[in-house]
Amino acid sequence: MPSLGAYVTPRVLGGGKHMMIGSFIELQFGQGRNWPLGASLSMLLLIIVGIGLMFYVRVTSREKPYD
């Protein structure tokens, strides 16, 4: 079960006026009952975060440590 902060933080940061991806995914699973779209968006978000993480690791591993 997700923590309350997982739902409250995007709503506070978005001010309730802007739809954030986490809120949209939660909406698809909950009220929309559109599980295929929610699953697709979740996988897309996972892939985007994974690519960003791999890019970050490659860039930071090329830097030489301080001597």
PDB file of N, H, CA, C and O in Angstrom:
ATOM      1  N   MET A   1       0.848  -1.182   0.000  1.00  0.00           N
ATOM      2  CA  MET A   1       0.000   0.000   0.000  1.00  0.00           C
ATOM      3  C   MET A   1       0.885   1.234   0.000  1.00  0.00           C
ATOM      4  O   MET A   1       1.741   1.373   0.873  1.00  0.00           O
ATOM      5  N   PRO A   2       0.699   2.130  -0.956  1.00  0.00           N
ATOM      6  CA  PRO A   2       1.528   3.336  -1.013  1.00  0.00           C
ATOM      7  C   PRO A   2       1.258   4.261   0.162  1.00  0.00           C
ATOM      8  O   PRO A   2       0.175   4.278   0.747  1.00  0.00           O
ATOM      9  N   SER A   3       2.284   5.021   0.477  1.00  0.00           N
ATOM     10  H   SER A   3       3.164   5.007   0.002  1.00  0.00           H
ATOM     11  CA  SER A   3       2.129   5.960   1.581  1.00  0.00           C
ATOM     12  C   SER A   3       1.274   7.144   1.142  1.00  0.00           C
ATOM     13  O   SER A   3       1.074   7.381  -0.050  1.00  0.00           O
ATOM     14  N   LEU A   4       0.790   7.861   2.107  1.00  0.00           N
ATOM     15  H   LEU A   4       0.953   7.669   3.075  1.00  0.00           H
ATOM     16  CA  LEU A   4      -0.052   9.029   1.836  1.00  0.00           C
ATOM     17  C   LEU A   4       0.729  10.094   1.085  1.00  0.00           C
ATOM     18  O   LEU A   4       0.161  10.811   0.261  1.00  0.00           O
ATOM     19  N   GLY A   5       2.030  10.206   1.358  1.00  0.00           N
ATOM     20  H   GLY A   5       2.491   9.623   2.027  1.00  0.00           H
ATOM     21  CA  GLY A   5       2.860  11.202   0.699  1.00  0.00           C
ATOM     22  C   GLY A   5       2.959  10.995  -0.803  1.00  0.00           C
ATOM     23  O   GLY A   5       3.183  11.947  -1.550  1.00  0.00           O
ATOM     24  N   ALA A   6       2.792   9.752  -1.248  1.00  0.00           N
ATOM     25  H   ALA A   6       2.609   8.979  -0.640  1.00  0.00           H
ATOM     26  CA  ALA A   6       2.868   9.466  -2.681  1.00  0.00           C
ATOM     27  C   ALA A   6       1.720  10.122  -3.433  1.00  0.00           C
ATOM     28  O   ALA A   6       1.850  10.394  -4.627  1.00  0.00           O
ATOM     29  N   TYR A   7       0.615  10.380  -2.775  1.00  0.00           N
ATOM     30  H   TYR A   7       0.510  10.159  -1.805  1.00  0.00           H
ATOM     31  CA  TYR A   7      -0.531  11.013  -3.422  1.00  0.00           C
ATOM     32  C   TYR A   7      -0.630  12.502  -3.099  1.00  0.00           C
ATOM     33  O   TYR A   7      -1.100  13.290  -3.921  1.00  0.00           O
ATOM     34  N   VAL A   8      -0.192  12.881  -1.916  1.00  0.00           N
ATOM     35  H   VAL A   8       0.190  12.241  -1.249  1.00  0.00           H
ATOM     36  CA  VAL A   8      -0.333  14.272  -1.482  1.00  0.00           C
ATOM     37  C   VAL A   8       0.708  15.172  -2.143  1.00  0.00           C
ATOM     38  O   VAL A   8       0.379  16.279  -2.568  1.00  0.00           O
ATOM     39  N   THR A   9       1.951  14.719  -2.237  1.00  0.00           N
ATOM     40  H   THR A   9       2.219  13.820  -1.892  1.00  0.00           H
ATOM     41  CA  THR A   9       3.032  15.566  -2.758  1.00  0.00           C
ATOM     42  C   THR A   9       2.769  16.071  -4.171  1.00  0.00           C
ATOM     43  O   THR A   9       2.914  17.272  -4.399  1.00  0.00           O
ATOM     44  N   PRO A  10       2.390  15.227  -5.141  1.00  0.00           N
ATOM     45  CA  PRO A  10       2.120  15.766  -6.478  1.00  0.00           C
ATOM     46  C   PRO A  10       0.956  16.751  -6.508  1.00  0.00           C
ATOM     47  O   PRO A  10       0.962  17.703  -7.288  1.00  0.00           O
ATOM     48  N   ARG A  11      -0.023  16.526  -5.674  1.00  0.00           N
ATOM     49  H   ARG A  11      -0.028  15.752  -5.040  1.00  0.00           H
ATOM     50  CA  ARG A  11      -1.163  17.450  -5.657  1.00  0.00           C
ATOM     51  C   ARG A  11      -0.776  18.788  -5.055  1.00  0.00           C
ATOM     52  O   ARG A  11      -1.261  19.831  -5.494  1.00  0.00           O
ATOM     53  N   VAL A  12       0.099  18.769  -4.047  1.00  0.00           N
ATOM     54  H   VAL A  12       0.493  17.922  -3.691  1.00  0.00           H
ATOM     55  CA  VAL A  12       0.549  20.016  -3.437  1.00  0.00           C
ATOM     56  C   VAL A  12       1.464  20.765  -4.406  1.00  0.00           C
ATOM     57  O   VAL A  12       1.335  21.979  -4.568  1.00  0.00           O
ATOM     58  N   LEU A  13       2.389  20.049  -5.050  1.00  0.00           N
ATOM     59  H   LEU A  13       2.494  19.063  -4.919  1.00  0.00           H
ATOM     60  CA  LEU A  13       3.314  20.696  -5.973  1.00  0.00           C
ATOM     61  C   LEU A  13       2.599  21.211  -7.219  1.00  0.00           C
ATOM     62  O   LEU A  13       2.947  22.269  -7.744  1.00  0.00           O
ATOM     63  N   GLY A  14       1.611  20.475  -7.686  1.00  0.00           N
ATOM     64  H   GLY A  14       1.328  19.616  -7.259  1.00  0.00           H
ATOM     65  CA  GLY A  14       0.861  20.911  -8.859  1.00  0.00           C
ATOM     66  C   GLY A  14      -0.188  21.952  -8.527  1.00  0.00           C
ATOM     67  O   GLY A  14      -0.744  22.581  -9.427  1.00  0.00           O
ATOM     68  N   GLY A  15      -0.459  22.137  -7.272  1.00  0.00           N
ATOM     69  H   GLY A  15      -0.007  21.626  -6.541  1.00  0.00           H
ATOM     70  CA  GLY A  15      -1.440  23.131  -6.848  1.00  0.00           C
ATOM     71  C   GLY A  15      -2.871  22.747  -7.189  1.00  0.00           C
ATOM     72  O   GLY A  15      -3.776  23.574  -7.072  1.00  0.00           O
ATOM     73  N   GLY A  16      -3.084  21.524  -7.601  1.00  0.00           N
ATOM     74  H   GLY A  16      -2.349  20.853  -7.696  1.00  0.00           H
ATOM     75  CA  GLY A  16      -4.418  21.090  -7.965  1.00  0.00           C
ATOM     76  C   GLY A  16      -4.872  21.593  -9.333  1.00  0.00           C
ATOM     77  O   GLY A  16      -5.945  21.226  -9.812  1.00  0.00           O
ATOM     78  N   LYS A  17      -4.052  22.432  -9.954  1.00  0.00           N
ATOM     79  H   LYS A  17      -3.180  22.730  -9.565  1.00  0.00           H
ATOM     80  CA  LYS A  17      -4.411  23.005 -11.254  1.00  0.00           C
ATOM     81  C   LYS A  17      -3.748  22.254 -12.404  1.00  0.00           C
ATOM     82  O   LYS A  17      -4.250  22.256 -13.528  1.00  0.00           O
ATOM     83  N   HIS A  18      -2.625  21.616 -12.119  1.00  0.00           N
ATOM     84  H   HIS A  18      -2.217  21.615 -11.206  1.00  0.00           H
ATOM     85  CA  HIS A  18      -1.862  20.928 -13.159  1.00  0.00           C
ATOM     86  C   HIS A  18      -1.836  19.434 -12.867  1.00  0.00           C
ATOM     87  O   HIS A  18      -1.604  19.016 -11.733  1.00  0.00           O
ATOM     88  N   MET A  19      -2.073  18.645 -13.890  1.00  0.00           N
ATOM     89  H   MET A  19      -2.262  18.984 -14.811  1.00  0.00           H
ATOM     90  CA  MET A  19      -2.049  17.196 -13.743  1.00  0.00           C
ATOM     91  C   MET A  19      -0.606  16.712 -13.873  1.00  0.00           C
ATOM     92  O   MET A  19       0.048  16.968 -14.884  1.00  0.00           O
ATOM     93  N   MET A  20      -0.114  16.018 -12.860  1.00  0.00           N
ATOM     94  H   MET A  20      -0.645  15.809 -12.039  1.00  0.00           H
ATOM     95  CA  MET A  20       1.215  15.437 -12.914  1.00  0.00           C
ATOM     96  C   MET A  20       1.083  13.970 -13.288  1.00  0.00           C
ATOM     97  O   MET A  20       0.017  13.376 -13.122  1.00  0.00           O
ATOM     98  N   ILE A  21       2.168  13.383 -13.794  1.00  0.00           N
ATOM     99  H   ILE A  21       3.033  13.866 -13.929  1.00  0.00           H
ATOM    100  CA  ILE A  21       2.102  12.026 -14.330  1.00  0.00           C
ATOM    101  C   ILE A  21       1.704  11.012 -13.256  1.00  0.00           C
ATOM    102  O   ILE A  21       0.946  10.084 -13.538  1.00  0.00           O
ATOM    103  N   GLY A  22       2.198  11.175 -12.046  1.00  0.00           N
ATOM    104  H   GLY A  22       2.814  11.929 -11.817  1.00  0.00           H
ATOM    105  CA  GLY A  22       1.832  10.253 -10.969  1.00  0.00           C
ATOM    106  C   GLY A  22       0.352  10.300 -10.644  1.00  0.00           C
ATOM    107  O   GLY A  22      -0.281   9.268 -10.424  1.00  0.00           O
ATOM    108  N   SER A  23      -0.188  11.495 -10.615  1.00  0.00           N
ATOM    109  H   SER A  23       0.327  12.334 -10.793  1.00  0.00           H
ATOM    110  CA  SER A  23      -1.623  11.654 -10.354  1.00  0.00           C
ATOM    111  C   SER A  23      -2.455  11.097 -11.498  1.00  0.00           C
ATOM    112  O   SER A  23      -3.514  10.510 -11.278  1.00  0.00           O
ATOM    113  N   PHE A  24      -1.968  11.284 -12.727  1.00  0.00           N
ATOM    114  H   PHE A  24      -1.108  11.761 -12.906  1.00  0.00           H
ATOM    115  CA  PHE A  24      -2.694  10.782 -13.891  1.00  0.00           C
ATOM    116  C   PHE A  24      -2.703   9.254 -13.912  1.00  0.00           C
ATOM    117  O   PHE A  24      -3.717   8.642 -14.248  1.00  0.00           O
ATOM    118  N   ILE A  25      -1.584   8.643 -13.557  1.00  0.00           N
ATOM    119  H   ILE A  25      -0.760   9.140 -13.284  1.00  0.00           H
ATOM    120  CA  ILE A  25      -1.515   7.177 -13.494  1.00  0.00           C
ATOM    121  C   ILE A  25      -2.454   6.664 -12.409  1.00  0.00           C
ATOM    122  O   ILE A  25      -3.193   5.702 -12.624  1.00  0.00           O
ATOM    123  N   GLU A  26      -2.425   7.299 -11.260  1.00  0.00           N
ATOM    124  H   GLU A  26      -1.825   8.080 -11.086  1.00  0.00           H
ATOM    125  CA  GLU A  26      -3.311   6.891 -10.160  1.00  0.00           C
ATOM    126  C   GLU A  26      -4.773   7.048 -10.553  1.00  0.00           C
ATOM    127  O   GLU A  26      -5.611   6.223 -10.188  1.00  0.00           O
ATOM    128  N   LEU A  27      -5.077   8.096 -11.292  1.00  0.00           N
ATOM    129  H   LEU A  27      -4.397   8.766 -11.589  1.00  0.00           H
ATOM    130  CA  LEU A  27      -6.438   8.336 -11.748  1.00  0.00           C
ATOM    131  C   LEU A  27      -6.898   7.234 -12.704  1.00  0.00           C
ATOM    132  O   LEU A  27      -8.052   6.810 -12.652  1.00  0.00           O
ATOM    133  N   GLN A  28      -6.012   6.778 -13.562  1.00  0.00           N
ATOM    134  H   GLN A  28      -5.074   7.122 -13.604  1.00  0.00           H
ATOM    135  CA  GLN A  28      -6.367   5.728 -14.515  1.00  0.00           C
ATOM    136  C   GLN A  28      -6.660   4.408 -13.813  1.00  0.00           C
ATOM    137  O   GLN A  28      -7.575   3.684 -14.206  1.00  0.00           O
ATOM    138  N   PHE A  29      -5.896   4.096 -12.788  1.00  0.00           N
ATOM    139  H   PHE A  29      -5.153   4.685 -12.468  1.00  0.00           H
ATOM    140  CA  PHE A  29      -6.128   2.851 -12.056  1.00  0.00           C
ATOM    141  C   PHE A  29      -7.355   2.950 -11.158  1.00  0.00           C
ATOM    142  O   PHE A  29      -8.106   1.984 -11.024  1.00  0.00           O
ATOM    143  N   GLY A  30      -7.562   4.113 -10.541  1.00  0.00           N
ATOM    144  H   GLY A  30      -6.952   4.897 -10.650  1.00  0.00           H
ATOM    145  CA  GLY A  30      -8.640   4.269  -9.572  1.00  0.00           C
ATOM    146  C   GLY A  30      -9.982   4.589 -10.187  1.00  0.00           C
ATOM    147  O   GLY A  30     -10.814   3.702 -10.383  1.00  0.00           O
ATOM    148  N   GLN A  31     -10.192   5.848 -10.490  1.00  0.00           N
ATOM    149  H   GLN A  31      -9.517   6.568 -10.331  1.00  0.00           H
ATOM    150  CA  GLN A  31     -11.498   6.290 -10.966  1.00  0.00           C
ATOM    151  C   GLN A  31     -11.766   5.908 -12.410  1.00  0.00           C
ATOM    152  O   GLN A  31     -12.899   5.580 -12.764  1.00  0.00           O
ATOM    153  N   GLY A  32     -10.739   5.947 -13.246  1.00  0.00           N
ATOM    154  H   GLY A  32      -9.819   6.214 -12.958  1.00  0.00           H
ATOM    155  CA  GLY A  32     -10.937   5.679 -14.663  1.00  0.00           C
ATOM    156  C   GLY A  32     -11.128   4.217 -15.001  1.00  0.00           C
ATOM    157  O   GLY A  32     -11.696   3.888 -16.042  1.00  0.00           O
ATOM    158  N   ARG A  33     -10.660   3.336 -14.133  1.00  0.00           N
ATOM    159  H   ARG A  33     -10.198   3.604 -13.287  1.00  0.00           H
ATOM    160  CA  ARG A  33     -10.723   1.888 -14.373  1.00  0.00           C
ATOM    161  C   ARG A  33     -10.124   1.511 -15.729  1.00  0.00           C
ATOM    162  O   ARG A  33     -10.567   0.561 -16.373  1.00  0.00           O
ATOM    163  N   ASN A  34      -9.118   2.264 -16.145  1.00  0.00           N
ATOM    164  H   ASN A  34      -8.758   3.036 -15.622  1.00  0.00           H
ATOM    165  CA  ASN A  34      -8.445   2.001 -17.412  1.00  0.00           C
ATOM    166  C   ASN A  34      -7.064   1.431 -17.104  1.00  0.00           C
ATOM    167  O   ASN A  34      -6.053   2.121 -17.237  1.00  0.00           O
ATOM    168  N   TRP A  35      -7.032   0.176 -16.694  1.00  0.00           N
ATOM    169  H   TRP A  35      -7.854  -0.385 -16.585  1.00  0.00           H
ATOM    170  CA  TRP A  35      -5.802  -0.455 -16.265  1.00  0.00           C
ATOM    171  C   TRP A  35      -4.760  -0.572 -17.384  1.00  0.00           C
ATOM    172  O   TRP A  35      -3.573  -0.403 -17.105  1.00  0.00           O
ATOM    173  N   PRO A  36      -5.141  -0.849 -18.626  1.00  0.00           N
ATOM    174  CA  PRO A  36      -4.109  -0.911 -19.673  1.00  0.00           C
ATOM    175  C   PRO A  36      -3.379   0.421 -19.873  1.00  0.00           C
ATOM    176  O   PRO A  36      -2.160   0.437 -20.043  1.00  0.00           O
ATOM    177  N   LEU A  37      -4.112   1.531 -19.852  1.00  0.00           N
ATOM    178  H   LEU A  37      -5.102   1.518 -19.714  1.00  0.00           H
ATOM    179  CA  LEU A  37      -3.465   2.833 -20.004  1.00  0.00           C
ATOM    180  C   LEU A  37      -2.594   3.139 -18.788  1.00  0.00           C
ATOM    181  O   LEU A  37      -1.479   3.637 -18.941  1.00  0.00           O
ATOM    182  N   GLY A  38      -3.080   2.852 -17.598  1.00  0.00           N
ATOM    183  H   GLY A  38      -3.986   2.448 -17.474  1.00  0.00           H
ATOM    184  CA  GLY A  38      -2.291   3.082 -16.392  1.00  0.00           C
ATOM    185  C   GLY A  38      -1.009   2.264 -16.382  1.00  0.00           C
ATOM    186  O   GLY A  38       0.046   2.760 -15.985  1.00  0.00           O
ATOM    187  N   ALA A  39      -1.101   1.006 -16.819  1.00  0.00           N
ATOM    188  H   ALA A  39      -1.958   0.604 -17.141  1.00  0.00           H
ATOM    189  CA  ALA A  39       0.086   0.144 -16.876  1.00  0.00           C
ATOM    190  C   ALA A  39       1.066   0.646 -17.925  1.00  0.00           C
ATOM    191  O   ALA A  39       2.276   0.634 -17.700  1.00  0.00           O
ATOM    192  N   SER A  40       0.553   1.086 -19.070  1.00  0.00           N
ATOM    193  H   SER A  40      -0.430   1.096 -19.252  1.00  0.00           H
ATOM    194  CA  SER A  40       1.418   1.603 -20.133  1.00  0.00           C
ATOM    195  C   SER A  40       2.139   2.868 -19.685  1.00  0.00           C
ATOM    196  O   SER A  40       3.335   3.025 -19.931  1.00  0.00           O
ATOM    197  N   LEU A  41       1.423   3.756 -19.036  1.00  0.00           N
ATOM    198  H   LEU A  41       0.451   3.629 -18.836  1.00  0.00           H
ATOM    199  CA  LEU A  41       2.041   4.985 -18.539  1.00  0.00           C
ATOM    200  C   LEU A  41       3.071   4.691 -17.453  1.00  0.00           C
ATOM    201  O   LEU A  41       4.110   5.347 -17.381  1.00  0.00           O
ATOM    202  N   SER A  42       2.781   3.708 -16.616  1.00  0.00           N
ATOM    203  H   SER A  42       1.937   3.175 -16.674  1.00  0.00           H
ATOM    204  CA  SER A  42       3.729   3.319 -15.566  1.00  0.00           C
ATOM    205  C   SER A  42       5.013   2.775 -16.167  1.00  0.00           C
ATOM    206  O   SER A  42       6.108   3.112 -15.716  1.00  0.00           O
ATOM    207  N   MET A  43       4.881   1.931 -17.187  1.00  0.00           N
ATOM    208  H   MET A  43       3.991   1.657 -17.554  1.00  0.00           H
ATOM    209  CA  MET A  43       6.067   1.373 -17.845  1.00  0.00           C
ATOM    210  C   MET A  43       6.850   2.463 -18.573  1.00  0.00           C
ATOM    211  O   MET A  43       8.081   2.459 -18.552  1.00  0.00           O
ATOM    212  N   LEU A  44       6.150   3.392 -19.212  1.00  0.00           N
ATOM    213  H   LEU A  44       5.150   3.396 -19.229  1.00  0.00           H
ATOM    214  CA  LEU A  44       6.813   4.494 -19.893  1.00  0.00           C
ATOM    215  C   LEU A  44       7.596   5.343 -18.898  1.00  0.00           C
ATOM    216  O   LEU A  44       8.734   5.725 -19.170  1.00  0.00           O
ATOM    217  N   LEU A  45       6.999   5.638 -17.760  1.00  0.00           N
ATOM    218  H   LEU A  45       6.075   5.327 -17.540  1.00  0.00           H
ATOM    219  CA  LEU A  45       7.679   6.406 -16.726  1.00  0.00           C
ATOM    220  C   LEU A  45       8.895   5.651 -16.200  1.00  0.00           C
ATOM    221  O   LEU A  45       9.942   6.255 -15.964  1.00  0.00           O
ATOM    222  N   LEU A  46       8.770   4.342 -16.013  1.00  0.00           N
ATOM    223  H   LEU A  46       7.920   3.852 -16.205  1.00  0.00           H
ATOM    224  CA  LEU A  46       9.878   3.520 -15.543  1.00  0.00           C
ATOM    225  C   LEU A  46      11.027   3.536 -16.541  1.00  0.00           C
ATOM    226  O   LEU A  46      12.188   3.637 -16.143  1.00  0.00           O
ATOM    227  N   ILE A  47      10.724   3.440 -17.824  1.00  0.00           N
ATOM    228  H   ILE A  47       9.781   3.358 -18.147  1.00  0.00           H
ATOM    229  CA  ILE A  47      11.760   3.453 -18.861  1.00  0.00           C
ATOM    230  C   ILE A  47      12.454   4.810 -18.917  1.00  0.00           C
ATOM    231  O   ILE A  47      13.678   4.874 -19.034  1.00  0.00           O
ATOM    232  N   ILE A  48      11.687   5.890 -18.834  1.00  0.00           N
ATOM    233  H   ILE A  48      10.693   5.838 -18.739  1.00  0.00           H
ATOM    234  CA  ILE A  48      12.276   7.233 -18.880  1.00  0.00           C
ATOM    235  C   ILE A  48      13.204   7.459 -17.688  1.00  0.00           C
ATOM    236  O   ILE A  48      14.297   8.002 -17.851  1.00  0.00           O
ATOM    237  N   VAL A  49      12.784   7.053 -16.506  1.00  0.00           N
ATOM    238  H   VAL A  49      11.896   6.612 -16.374  1.00  0.00           H
ATOM    239  CA  VAL A  49      13.618   7.211 -15.314  1.00  0.00           C
ATOM    240  C   VAL A  49      14.866   6.336 -15.430  1.00  0.00           C
ATOM    241  O   VAL A  49      15.955   6.757 -15.042  1.00  0.00           O
ATOM    242  N   GLY A  50      14.713   5.129 -15.959  1.00  0.00           N
ATOM    243  H   GLY A  50      13.828   4.787 -16.274  1.00  0.00           H
ATOM    244  CA  GLY A  50      15.862   4.230 -16.137  1.00  0.00           C
ATOM    245  C   GLY A  50      16.884   4.799 -17.102  1.00  0.00           C
ATOM    246  O   GLY A  50      18.086   4.728 -16.844  1.00  0.00           O
ATOM    247  N   ILE A  51      16.424   5.361 -18.209  1.00  0.00           N
ATOM    248  H   ILE A  51      15.447   5.418 -18.418  1.00  0.00           H
ATOM    249  CA  ILE A  51      17.339   5.969 -19.181  1.00  0.00           C
ATOM    250  C   ILE A  51      18.055   7.166 -18.560  1.00  0.00           C
ATOM    251  O   ILE A  51      19.258   7.346 -18.749  1.00  0.00           O
ATOM    252  N   GLY A  52      17.316   7.971 -17.829  1.00  0.00           N
ATOM    253  H   GLY A  52      16.339   7.825 -17.676  1.00  0.00           H
ATOM    254  CA  GLY A  52      17.935   9.110 -17.152  1.00  0.00           C
ATOM    255  C   GLY A  52      18.979   8.670 -16.136  1.00  0.00           C
ATOM    256  O   GLY A  52      20.031   9.298 -16.017  1.00  0.00           O
ATOM    257  N   LEU A  53      18.701   7.611 -15.414  1.00  0.00           N
ATOM    258  H   LEU A  53      17.846   7.101 -15.511  1.00  0.00           H
ATOM    259  CA  LEU A  53      19.649   7.091 -14.427  1.00  0.00           C
ATOM    260  C   LEU A  53      20.896   6.541 -15.105  1.00  0.00           C
ATOM    261  O   LEU A  53      22.009   6.778 -14.636  1.00  0.00           O
ATOM    262  N   MET A  54      20.726   5.807 -16.206  1.00  0.00           N
ATOM    263  H   MET A  54      19.822   5.614 -16.588  1.00  0.00           H
ATOM    264  CA  MET A  54      21.884   5.277 -16.931  1.00  0.00           C
ATOM    265  C   MET A  54      22.748   6.413 -17.483  1.00  0.00           C
ATOM    266  O   MET A  54      23.976   6.341 -17.428  1.00  0.00           O
ATOM    267  N   PHE A  55      22.120   7.447 -18.005  1.00  0.00           N
ATOM    268  H   PHE A  55      21.123   7.505 -18.049  1.00  0.00           H
ATOM    269  CA  PHE A  55      22.855   8.608 -18.503  1.00  0.00           C
ATOM    270  C   PHE A  55      23.642   9.264 -17.371  1.00  0.00           C
ATOM    271  O   PHE A  55      24.814   9.601 -17.542  1.00  0.00           O
ATOM    272  N   TYR A  56      23.013   9.441 -16.240  1.00  0.00           N
ATOM    273  H   TYR A  56      22.061   9.167 -16.102  1.00  0.00           H
ATOM    274  CA  TYR A  56      23.679  10.061 -15.088  1.00  0.00           C
ATOM    275  C   TYR A  56      24.879   9.233 -14.626  1.00  0.00           C
ATOM    276  O   TYR A  56      25.938   9.786 -14.331  1.00  0.00           O
ATOM    277  N   VAL A  57      24.717   7.925 -14.564  1.00  0.00           N
ATOM    278  H   VAL A  57      23.856   7.475 -14.803  1.00  0.00           H
ATOM    279  CA  VAL A  57      25.812   7.053 -14.112  1.00  0.00           C
ATOM    280  C   VAL A  57      26.974   7.117 -15.095  1.00  0.00           C
ATOM    281  O   VAL A  57      28.130   7.164 -14.674  1.00  0.00           O
ATOM    282  N   ARG A  58      26.694   7.121 -16.388  1.00  0.00           N
ATOM    283  H   ARG A  58      25.756   7.083 -16.731  1.00  0.00           H
ATOM    284  CA  ARG A  58      27.772   7.196 -17.381  1.00  0.00           C
ATOM    285  C   ARG A  58      28.511   8.521 -17.317  1.00  0.00           C
ATOM    286  O   ARG A  58      29.737   8.553 -17.417  1.00  0.00           O
ATOM    287  N   VAL A  59      27.790   9.598 -17.154  1.00  0.00           N
ATOM    288  H   VAL A  59      26.793   9.572 -17.073  1.00  0.00           H
ATOM    289  CA  VAL A  59      28.432  10.916 -17.101  1.00  0.00           C
ATOM    290  C   VAL A  59      29.281  11.054 -15.845  1.00  0.00           C
ATOM    291  O   VAL A  59      30.407  11.546 -15.911  1.00  0.00           O
ATOM    292  N   THR A  60      28.759  10.629 -14.710  1.00  0.00           N
ATOM    293  H   THR A  60      27.844  10.229 -14.657  1.00  0.00           H
ATOM    294  CA  THR A  60      29.513  10.782 -13.467  1.00  0.00           C
ATOM    295  C   THR A  60      30.659   9.800 -13.343  1.00  0.00           C
ATOM    296  O   THR A  60      31.618  10.079 -12.624  1.00  0.00           O
ATOM    297  N   SER A  61      30.597   8.656 -14.017  1.00  0.00           N
ATOM    298  H   SER A  61      29.817   8.430 -14.601  1.00  0.00           H
ATOM    299  CA  SER A  61      31.694   7.697 -13.927  1.00  0.00           C
ATOM    300  C   SER A  61      32.886   8.135 -14.781  1.00  0.00           C
ATOM    301  O   SER A  61      33.995   7.648 -14.559  1.00  0.00           O
ATOM    302  N   ARG A  62      32.699   9.028 -15.739  1.00  0.00           N
ATOM    303  H   ARG A  62      31.798   9.423 -15.919  1.00  0.00           H
ATOM    304  CA  ARG A  62      33.784   9.516 -16.580  1.00  0.00           C
ATOM    305  C   ARG A  62      34.615  10.577 -15.868  1.00  0.00           C
ATOM    306  O   ARG A  62      35.775  10.791 -16.221  1.00  0.00           O
ATOM    307  N   GLU A  63      34.047  11.234 -14.886  1.00  0.00           N
ATOM    308  H   GLU A  63      33.105  11.061 -14.599  1.00  0.00           H
ATOM    309  CA  GLU A  63      34.775  12.268 -14.170  1.00  0.00           C
ATOM    310  C   GLU A  63      35.879  11.629 -13.334  1.00  0.00           C
ATOM    311  O   GLU A  63      35.688  10.575 -12.726  1.00  0.00           O
ATOM    312  N   LYS A  64      37.040  12.288 -13.316  1.00  0.00           N
ATOM    313  H   LYS A  64      37.196  13.144 -13.810  1.00  0.00           H
ATOM    314  CA  LYS A  64      38.149  11.775 -12.534  1.00  0.00           C
ATOM    315  C   LYS A  64      38.019  12.248 -11.101  1.00  0.00           C
ATOM    316  O   LYS A  64      37.641  13.396 -10.865  1.00  0.00           O
ATOM    317  N   PRO A  65      38.324  11.388 -10.139  1.00  0.00           N
ATOM    318  CA  PRO A  65      38.272  11.822  -8.737  1.00  0.00           C
ATOM    319  C   PRO A  65      39.360  12.843  -8.450  1.00  0.00           C
ATOM    320  O   PRO A  65      40.368  12.902  -9.154  1.00  0.00           O
ATOM    321  N   TYR A  66      39.156  13.634  -7.431  1.00  0.00           N
ATOM    322  H   TYR A  66      38.338  13.587  -6.859  1.00  0.00           H
ATOM    323  CA  TYR A  66      40.122  14.646  -7.033  1.00  0.00           C
ATOM    324  C   TYR A  66      41.370  13.958  -6.515  1.00  0.00           C
ATOM    325  O   TYR A  66      41.289  13.004  -5.741  1.00  0.00           O
ATOM    326  N   ASP A  67      42.540  14.454  -6.951  1.00  0.00           N
ATOM    327  H   ASP A  67      42.606  15.229  -7.580  1.00  0.00           H
ATOM    328  CA  ASP A  67      43.824  13.896  -6.482  1.00  0.00           C
ATOM    329  C   ASP A  67      44.445  14.773  -5.445  1.00  0.00           C
ATOM    330  O   ASP A  67      45.523  14.462  -4.939  1.00  0.00           O
TER     331      ASP A  67
END
